[in-house]
Amino acid sequence: MSVPIDPNKSPATAFDPTAVDQAFTRTSPYGTHAEPTYSGALSFLRRRYTKDLTDVDVAVVGVPFDLATTNRPGTRLGPRAIRAASASLAWCAPYAWDFDPCKRLNVIDWGDAHFDHGRPERVPDALRETFHTFASAGVAALALGGDHFISYPILQALHEAHGPLALIHFDAHSDTWEDHDERVDHGTMFWHAARTGIVDVAHSIQIGMRTLNPEDHGYRVLDARWLHAHGADACTAAIHERVGERKCYVSFDIDFLDPAFAPGTGTPVVGGFSTHDALRLIRGLAGLNIVGMDVVEVSPPYDHSELTALAGASIAQELLAAYASRFPDRG
């Protein structure tokens, strides 16, 4: 129930409890409304916290898992940090789009996936089950990692609903190193995904790689040298040509960015890209048939001034806009 506001009081002095803590108090799932960035419940972009998927378009889901990392841990704290950083973005729509994605989409913050960290061998099953919930309800999920392994069980769940998917993968690493033992590892998932037919490699593309892997396993790989030489517009054209109208999944590892822009990650690699480059590339995904998204590998213990968390939150917001580009305004 709303508390009446005295029209004779200025907005600065009016008492309106629905103006804050919009994660719990918002009355409509649509629209963007300002609340103080320094206070309140920290859902992603101040969207409503709920487990109810009725009429939901996108569920933002934290996956606080980092047992698969091969270097510095800490990404289990990534979802919390991304949510906190997103408070500074939630008061307005992303500036480079001509629409507000939150007017086109019913976006909720579903909270975090649950699993028993003491049973790491059961984590893949728990994540598959969690994301199958969204796929079976016709709800797209935007996952906030967590290390990059989480993409594999998410893709498995989406494959059950959609069949083979085109993969658009931004990263400093290919994550296609062969591992026949199916270990839980954040460097092998997309090899397994290709081997098992979960992704359609003939229509999938990897962008930004700057670590050596002589095998492409059928993916088109636009490595860092290619992207630095040809630029964002050529990359966007290549993505659209490769993916076309096929259902696709977008996976963004924050170490795609140069460590100067994203120091808070487990496996930083120099020679990468700026946040400007990343946002421009994400905007180039407009119009694609995206069915799922993730932003992974934000590791707050190695961050400075929340640079990496803010980059992750900004990229996630842009992904929402890219997804919303196929929807009309509704709010």
VOPAGU-2260 file (C-alpha; in pm, 1 decimal, decimal comma):
REM VOPAGU-2260
SITE   aa  ch    i         X         Y         Z
SITE  MET   A    0       0,0       0,0       0,0
SITE  SER   A    1     137,0     342,0     -93,0
SITE  VAL   A    2     167,2     617,2     164,6
SITE  PRO   A    3       3,4     942,9      42,9
SITE  ILE   A    4     249,8    1221,9     -32,2
SITE  ASP   A    5     172,4    1577,8      74,0
SITE  PRO   A    6     177,2    1779,0    -254,1
SITE  ASN   A    7     274,6    2091,1     -57,4
SITE  LYS   A    8     607,7    1936,0      38,0
SITE  SER   A    9     903,1    1944,7    -193,4
SITE  PRO   A   10    1028,2    1611,4    -329,4
SITE  ALA   A   11    1335,7    1646,4    -110,0
SITE  THR   A   12    1129,0    1650,9     208,4
SITE  ALA   A   13     827,5    1438,9     106,2
SITE  PHE   A   14     803,0    1106,3     283,0
SITE  ASP   A   15     765,2     831,8      23,7
SITE  PRO   A   16     889,3     488,6     130,2
SITE  THR   A   17     838,5     354,4    -223,1
SITE  ALA   A   18    1109,3     589,5    -352,4
SITE  VAL   A   19    1380,6     375,7    -194,3
SITE  ASP   A   20    1448,4       1,2    -168,0
SITE  GLN   A   21    1284,7     -49,9    -506,2
SITE  ALA   A   22    1407,9    -407,7    -502,0
SITE  PHE   A   23    1108,9    -460,3    -272,3
SITE  THR   A   24     883,4    -153,6    -305,7
SITE  ARG   A   25     843,4     -91,8    -678,3
SITE  THR   A   26     480,9    -108,6    -786,9
SITE  SER   A   27     542,7    -175,5   -1158,7
SITE  PRO   A   28     798,0    -408,7   -1312,4
SITE  TYR   A   29     858,7    -155,3   -1591,1
SITE  GLY   A   30    1045,9     172,2   -1604,0
SITE  THR   A   31    1355,6     327,7   -1450,8
SITE  HIS   A   32    1330,4     542,4   -1139,0
SITE  ALA   A   33    1600,5     718,9    -942,5
SITE  GLU   A   34    1682,8     641,2    -584,3
SITE  PRO   A   35    1994,2     736,5    -388,5
SITE  THR   A   36    2288,3     542,3    -526,8
SITE  TYR   A   37    2451,0     521,2    -182,9
SITE  SER   A   38    2166,8     348,2       2,1
SITE  GLY   A   39    1893,9      91,4     -31,4
SITE  ALA   A   40    1861,2    -275,9    -119,2
SITE  LEU   A   41    2119,4    -373,5    -379,3
SITE  SER   A   42    1939,5    -576,5    -642,2
SITE  PHE   A   43    2076,1    -555,9    -995,6
SITE  LEU   A   44    1968,6    -215,9   -1134,9
SITE  ARG   A   45    1718,3    -188,9    -845,1
SITE  ARG   A   46    1493,2    -444,1   -1012,9
SITE  ARG   A   47    1247,5    -635,3    -796,2
SITE  TYR   A   48    1380,6    -930,8    -598,5
SITE  THR   A   49    1145,5   -1223,3    -657,4
SITE  LYS   A   50    1137,9   -1595,2    -734,0
SITE  ASP   A   51     807,5   -1557,3    -918,1
SITE  LEU   A   52     864,8   -1595,5   -1293,8
SITE  THR   A   53     511,4   -1501,4   -1397,0
SITE  ASP   A   54     524,0   -1261,5   -1696,0
SITE  VAL   A   55     901,1   -1216,7   -1649,1
SITE  ASP   A   56    1118,5   -1159,4   -1956,2
SITE  VAL   A   57    1466,3   -1169,3   -1801,2
SITE  ALA   A   58    1586,5   -1304,1   -1467,7
SITE  VAL   A   59    1920,8   -1177,7   -1339,6
SITE  VAL   A   60    2081,4   -1467,0   -1150,6
SITE  GLY   A   61    2397,8   -1462,4    -942,0
SITE  VAL   A   62    2619,6   -1770,7    -957,4
SITE  PRO   A   63    2876,0   -1731,7    -676,0
SITE  PHE   A   64    3103,0   -2019,2    -780,1
SITE  ASP   A   65    3481,6   -2008,3    -816,5
SITE  LEU   A   66    3606,0   -2360,5    -750,3
SITE  ALA   A   67    3697,2   -2411,7   -1117,7
SITE  THR   A   68    3940,2   -2121,5   -1147,9
SITE  THR   A   69    4301,4   -2197,8   -1241,7
SITE  ASN   A   70    4463,3   -1890,4   -1087,9
SITE  ARG   A   71    4331,2   -1629,6    -845,2
SITE  PRO   A   72    4001,4   -1709,5    -670,1
SITE  GLY   A   73    3739,2   -1463,2    -550,3
SITE  THR   A   74    3473,9   -1465,6    -822,7
SITE  ARG   A   75    3225,5   -1613,1    -578,3
SITE  LEU   A   76    3199,8   -1252,5    -457,4
SITE  GLY   A   77    3139,2   -1123,7    -810,4
SITE  PRO   A   78    2757,1   -1121,1    -813,3
SITE  ARG   A   79    2743,9    -916,7    -494,7
SITE  ALA   A   80    2996,2    -664,0    -626,4
SITE  ILE   A   81    2823,5    -630,0    -964,5
SITE  ARG   A   82    2489,5    -568,1    -794,1
SITE  ALA   A   83    2645,0    -301,8    -571,3
SITE  ALA   A   84    2813,7    -128,8    -866,5
SITE  SER   A   85    2488,9    -136,1   -1064,4
SITE  ALA   A   86    2330,8     106,6    -815,9
SITE  SER   A   87    2517,5     387,4    -989,4
SITE  LEU   A   88    2360,5     285,5   -1323,5
SITE  ALA   A   89    2003,0     220,4   -1210,4
SITE  TRP   A   90    1876,7     577,9   -1207,9
SITE  CYS   A   91    1862,7     614,2   -1588,4
SITE  ALA   A   92    1859,8     416,4   -1908,9
SITE  PRO   A   93    2192,8     336,0   -2080,4
SITE  TYR   A   94    2285,0     651,6   -2267,8
SITE  ALA   A   95    2378,6     515,4   -2609,6
SITE  TRP   A   96    2045,3     348,1   -2681,8
SITE  ASP   A   97    1729,1     523,4   -2801,3
SITE  PHE   A   98    1511,7     326,0   -2558,7
SITE  ASP   A   99    1507,1     210,9   -2197,3
SITE  PRO   A  100    1541,7    -170,3   -2182,4
SITE  CYS   A  101    1354,4    -169,4   -1852,1
SITE  LYS   A  102    1051,0     -22,2   -2029,5
SITE  ARG   A  103    1058,5    -305,1   -2281,1
SITE  LEU   A  104    1137,5    -589,9   -2044,7
SITE  ASN   A  105    1009,8    -719,5   -1713,3
SITE  VAL   A  106    1349,9    -775,0   -1552,6
SITE  ILE   A  107    1376,3    -926,6   -1206,3
SITE  ASP   A  108    1664,8   -1008,0    -977,0
SITE  TRP   A  109    1601,0   -1371,5    -890,8
SITE  GLY   A  110    1885,0   -1382,9    -641,2
SITE  ASP   A  111    2162,6   -1640,6    -642,7
SITE  ALA   A  112    2175,1   -2001,3    -756,3
SITE  HIS   A  113    2215,8   -2236,1    -460,0
SITE  PHE   A  114    2456,6   -2527,1    -437,1
SITE  ASP   A  115    2659,4   -2703,9    -169,2
SITE  HIS   A  116    3018,5   -2579,7    -192,3
SITE  GLY   A  117    3122,7   -2887,8       3,5
SITE  ARG   A  118    2998,4   -3108,7    -281,1
SITE  PRO   A  119    3171,8   -2952,3    -581,8
SITE  GLU   A  120    3102,0   -3257,1    -798,0
SITE  ARG   A  121    2729,7   -3183,2    -763,2
SITE  VAL   A  122    2752,3   -2816,4    -863,5
SITE  PRO   A  123    2707,0   -2876,5   -1239,5
SITE  ASP   A  124    2382,0   -3064,7   -1176,4
SITE  ALA   A  125    2257,0   -2794,0    -940,7
SITE  LEU   A  126    2326,9   -2520,5   -1195,9
SITE  ARG   A  127    2167,8   -2717,4   -1481,1
SITE  GLU   A  128    1855,9   -2764,4   -1270,5
SITE  THR   A  129    1845,7   -2395,7   -1175,9
SITE  PHE   A  130    1874,2   -2267,9   -1530,7
SITE  HIS   A  131    1638,4   -2532,6   -1666,0
SITE  THR   A  132    1378,4   -2359,6   -1446,8
SITE  PHE   A  133    1415,9   -2038,9   -1648,2
SITE  ALA   A  134    1437,2   -2208,2   -1988,3
SITE  SER   A  135    1124,1   -2415,8   -1925,6
SITE  ALA   A  136     936,4   -2100,1   -1819,3
SITE  GLY   A  137    1039,9   -1912,1   -2133,0
SITE  VAL   A  138    1245,6   -1665,9   -1927,9
SITE  ALA   A  139    1586,7   -1552,4   -2049,6
SITE  ALA   A  140    1856,2   -1552,1   -1783,3
SITE  LEU   A  141    2139,6   -1305,6   -1739,0
SITE  ALA   A  142    2392,7   -1483,1   -1517,8
SITE  LEU   A  143    2641,9   -1292,9   -1304,7
SITE  GLY   A  144    2946,8   -1505,0   -1224,5
SITE  GLY   A  145    3131,1   -1664,0   -1075,0
SITE  ASP   A  146    3408,6   -1819,9   -1280,1
SITE  HIS   A  147    3356,9   -1909,6   -1643,1
SITE  PHE   A  148    3278,4   -2275,8   -1585,1
SITE  ILE   A  149    2920,3   -2173,2   -1504,6
SITE  SER   A  150    2852,4   -2115,4   -1875,5
SITE  TYR   A  151    2867,4   -2489,7   -1946,2
SITE  PRO   A  152    2576,4   -2612,1   -1728,6
SITE  ILE   A  153    2378,8   -2303,8   -1834,6
SITE  LEU   A  154    2431,0   -2395,0   -2201,0
SITE  GLN   A  155    2330,8   -2753,5   -2126,1
SITE  ALA   A  156    2003,0   -2632,0   -1975,4
SITE  LEU   A  157    1935,2   -2400,6   -2268,8
SITE  HIS   A  158    2016,1   -2675,3   -2518,1
SITE  GLU   A  159    1731,5   -2883,7   -2375,5
SITE  ALA   A  160    1489,8   -2601,4   -2454,6
SITE  HIS   A  161    1634,0   -2459,2   -2777,0
SITE  GLY   A  162    1862,3   -2716,4   -2934,5
SITE  PRO   A  163    2214,9   -2625,7   -3051,2
SITE  LEU   A  164    2297,1   -2259,5   -2994,5
SITE  ALA   A  165    2529,0   -2015,7   -3164,7
SITE  LEU   A  166    2787,1   -1892,9   -2912,3
SITE  ILE   A  167    2923,4   -1538,1   -2905,3
SITE  HIS   A  168    3220,7   -1545,4   -2670,0
SITE  PHE   A  169    3426,5   -1243,9   -2554,8
SITE  ASP   A  170    3741,4   -1346,4   -2367,6
SITE  ALA   A  171    4119,4   -1334,2   -2343,3
SITE  HIS   A  172    4115,0   -1716,6   -2351,1
SITE  SER   A  173    3950,0   -1961,4   -2589,7
SITE  ASP   A  174    3836,2   -2196,5   -2308,7
SITE  THR   A  175    3856,9   -2479,9   -2561,3
SITE  TRP   A  176    4148,5   -2676,3   -2420,5
SITE  GLU   A  177    4082,8   -3048,4   -2448,2
SITE  ASP   A  178    4001,9   -3240,4   -2130,5
SITE  HIS   A  179    3855,5   -3586,4   -2181,5
SITE  ASP   A  180    3798,7   -3645,2   -1809,6
SITE  GLU   A  181    3524,5   -3377,6   -1795,8
SITE  ARG   A  182    3680,3   -3208,1   -1495,9
SITE  VAL   A  183    3514,9   -2898,8   -1351,9
SITE  ASP   A  184    3745,5   -2640,1   -1507,7
SITE  HIS   A  185    3697,0   -2289,8   -1643,6
SITE  GLY   A  186    3922,2   -2344,1   -1944,8
SITE  THR   A  187    3757,6   -2643,2   -2112,3
SITE  MET   A  188    3383,4   -2570,6   -2123,4
SITE  PHE   A  189    3355,5   -2460,7   -2483,0
SITE  TRP   A  190    3553,5   -2760,8   -2605,3
SITE  HIS   A  191    3299,9   -2982,8   -2429,1
SITE  ALA   A  192    3015,1   -2771,6   -2566,1
SITE  ALA   A  193    3147,1   -2814,5   -2921,3
SITE  ARG   A  194    3221,3   -3185,9   -2878,1
SITE  THR   A  195    2872,1   -3263,7   -2748,7
SITE  GLY   A  196    2686,5   -3047,3   -2999,7
SITE  ILE   A  197    2543,8   -2810,0   -2738,9
SITE  VAL   A  198    2674,1   -2520,6   -2945,5
SITE  ASP   A  199    2673,2   -2504,0   -3323,0
SITE  VAL   A  200    3037,8   -2421,8   -3387,0
SITE  ALA   A  201    2974,6   -2350,5   -3754,4
SITE  HIS   A  202    2775,8   -2046,1   -3645,4
SITE  SER   A  203    2972,3   -1953,6   -3330,1
SITE  ILE   A  204    3242,6   -1692,8   -3284,7
SITE  GLN   A  205    3511,0   -1615,2   -3025,9
SITE  ILE   A  206    3651,4   -1265,7   -2989,4
SITE  GLY   A  207    3954,8   -1111,4   -2819,9
SITE  MET   A  208    4173,6   -1415,7   -2750,7
SITE  ARG   A  209    4533,4   -1341,1   -2658,8
SITE  THR   A  210    4655,2   -1673,6   -2519,9
SITE  LEU   A  211    4789,3   -1950,0   -2743,2
SITE  ASN   A  212    4564,2   -2235,5   -2848,9
SITE  PRO   A  213    4653,4   -2379,5   -3191,9
SITE  GLU   A  214    4315,4   -2552,7   -3229,6
SITE  ASP   A  215    3993,0   -2363,8   -3305,9
SITE  HIS   A  216    3765,0   -2673,0   -3291,4
SITE  GLY   A  217    3543,8   -2523,7   -3560,6
SITE  TYR   A  218    3480,1   -2186,0   -3397,1
SITE  ARG   A  219    3561,7   -1870,1   -3587,5
SITE  VAL   A  220    3827,1   -1699,8   -3374,0
SITE  LEU   A  221    3887,2   -1326,0   -3405,4
SITE  ASP   A  222    4183,6   -1289,0   -3174,0
SITE  ALA   A  223    4315,9    -970,8   -3016,1
SITE  ARG   A  224    4545,0    -894,6   -3307,7
SITE  TRP   A  225    4253,0    -919,4   -3550,6
SITE  LEU   A  226    4026,0    -701,0   -3339,5
SITE  HIS   A  227    4290,7    -434,7   -3278,1
SITE  ALA   A  228    4367,0    -426,4   -3651,4
SITE  HIS   A  229    4010,5    -433,8   -3791,0
SITE  GLY   A  230    3804,9    -261,5   -3520,3
SITE  ALA   A  231    3458,1    -289,0   -3372,5
SITE  ASP   A  232    3253,5    -230,7   -3686,9
SITE  ALA   A  233    3421,9    -513,3   -3875,6
SITE  CYS   A  234    3381,6    -737,9   -3571,4
SITE  THR   A  235    3010,7    -656,6   -3546,3
SITE  ALA   A  236    2962,9    -741,0   -3913,1
SITE  ALA   A  237    3146,8   -1070,8   -3863,7
SITE  ILE   A  238    2928,5   -1161,8   -3566,4
SITE  HIS   A  239    2605,2   -1096,7   -3754,4
SITE  GLU   A  240    2728,5   -1284,0   -4060,3
SITE  ARG   A  241    2828,1   -1584,6   -3848,9
SITE  VAL   A  242    2519,0   -1599,6   -3625,8
SITE  GLY   A  243    2242,4   -1469,3   -3848,4
SITE  GLU   A  244    1894,2   -1530,7   -3707,7
SITE  ARG   A  245    1995,0   -1835,8   -3505,8
SITE  LYS   A  246    1929,0   -1851,2   -3134,9
SITE  CYS   A  247    2246,5   -1743,6   -2961,3
SITE  TYR   A  248    2412,3   -1722,9   -2621,4
SITE  VAL   A  249    2644,4   -1436,1   -2527,8
SITE  SER   A  250    2921,5   -1505,9   -2278,8
SITE  PHE   A  251    3140,0   -1217,1   -2164,1
SITE  ASP   A  252    3450,6   -1291,6   -1958,4
SITE  ILE   A  253    3564,0    -968,3   -1792,8
SITE  ASP   A  254    3927,6   -1049,6   -1877,1
SITE  PHE   A  255    3839,9    -959,8   -2237,0
SITE  LEU   A  256    3919,3    -615,4   -2100,9
SITE  ASP   A  257    4280,0    -513,9   -2051,3
SITE  PRO   A  258    4387,6    -533,9   -1683,5
SITE  ALA   A  259    4413,1    -153,1   -1687,9
SITE  PHE   A  260    4032,1    -149,5   -1717,0
SITE  ALA   A  261    3953,8    -468,9   -1524,4
SITE  PRO   A  262    4221,8    -554,5   -1266,6
SITE  GLY   A  263    3977,0    -755,6   -1055,6
SITE  THR   A  264    3985,6   -1090,2   -1230,0
SITE  GLY   A  265    4150,3   -1426,5   -1177,7
SITE  THR   A  266    4348,0   -1466,1   -1500,6
SITE  PRO   A  267    4434,2   -1117,9   -1633,2
SITE  VAL   A  268    4608,5   -1092,1   -1970,7
SITE  VAL   A  269    4767,6    -771,8   -2101,2
SITE  GLY   A  270    4708,4    -637,9   -2450,5
SITE  GLY   A  271    4331,8    -633,6   -2421,5
SITE  PHE   A  272    4053,0    -386,1   -2474,9
SITE  SER   A  273    3897,3     -83,5   -2312,4
SITE  THR   A  274    3553,3     -62,4   -2159,6
SITE  HIS   A  275    3461,6     167,9   -2449,6
SITE  ASP   A  276    3556,2    -107,4   -2693,8
SITE  ALA   A  277    3350,3    -362,5   -2501,3
SITE  LEU   A  278    3037,3    -148,5   -2478,7
SITE  ARG   A  279    3057,2     -64,9   -2847,8
SITE  LEU   A  280    3079,5    -435,2   -2933,9
SITE  ILE   A  281    2785,2    -525,4   -2710,5
SITE  ARG   A  282    2576,4    -252,7   -2874,1
SITE  GLY   A  283    2658,9    -417,0   -3204,7
SITE  LEU   A  284    2464,5    -725,9   -3093,4
SITE  ALA   A  285    2133,0    -541,2   -3131,4
SITE  GLY   A  286    1882,6    -740,3   -3332,5
SITE  LEU   A  287    2033,2   -1082,6   -3268,0
SITE  ASN   A  288    1811,2   -1362,1   -3134,9
SITE  ILE   A  289    1969,9   -1382,1   -2790,3
SITE  VAL   A  290    1828,0   -1646,2   -2553,4
SITE  GLY   A  291    2080,1   -1624,0   -2268,4
SITE  MET   A  292    2371,4   -1415,2   -2143,0
SITE  ASP   A  293    2642,6   -1411,6   -1879,9
SITE  VAL   A  294    2910,2   -1181,7   -1739,2
SITE  VAL   A  295    3176,2   -1379,7   -1554,6
SITE  GLU   A  296    3514,3   -1372,0   -1378,5
SITE  VAL   A  297    3473,2   -1050,1   -1175,9
SITE  SER   A  298    3693,6   -1107,5    -869,3
SITE  PRO   A  299    3646,0    -825,0    -615,0
SITE  PRO   A  300    3948,9    -911,1    -394,6
SITE  TYR   A  301    4175,1    -799,5    -681,7
SITE  ASP   A  302    3968,9    -499,1    -788,2
SITE  HIS   A  303    4054,0    -130,3    -737,6
SITE  SER   A  304    3791,0     137,5    -673,3
SITE  GLU   A  305    3523,8    -103,3    -803,4
SITE  LEU   A  306    3654,3     -55,4   -1159,8
SITE  THR   A  307    3597,1    -417,5   -1258,9
SITE  ALA   A  308    3262,8    -449,9   -1082,9
SITE  LEU   A  309    3139,8    -133,1   -1254,2
SITE  ALA   A  310    3262,2    -262,2   -1589,9
SITE  GLY   A  311    3076,5    -588,7   -1528,5
SITE  ALA   A  312    2756,2    -409,5   -1428,7
SITE  SER   A  313    2777,3    -179,0   -1730,6
SITE  ILE   A  314    2832,4    -467,5   -1971,5
SITE  ALA   A  315    2540,7    -655,0   -1815,0
SITE  GLN   A  316    2316,1    -350,2   -1857,5
SITE  GLU   A  317    2419,9    -322,7   -2223,2
SITE  LEU   A  318    2342,6    -692,6   -2271,6
SITE  LEU   A  319    1991,6    -627,6   -2142,1
SITE  ALA   A  320    1956,8    -350,2   -2399,6
SITE  ALA   A  321    2084,4    -576,1   -2679,2
SITE  TYR   A  322    1829,9    -839,0   -2575,3
SITE  ALA   A  323    1554,2    -576,3   -2552,1
SITE  SER   A  324    1626,1    -448,2   -2903,5
SITE  ARG   A  325    1378,7    -705,7   -3041,0
SITE  PHE   A  326    1097,0    -597,9   -2804,9
SITE  PRO   A  327     855,1    -300,9   -2813,1
SITE  ASP   A  328     813,4     -55,6   -2524,6
SITE  ARG   A  329     560,5    -178,6   -2269,0
SITE  GLY   A  330     605,0      37,2   -1960,5
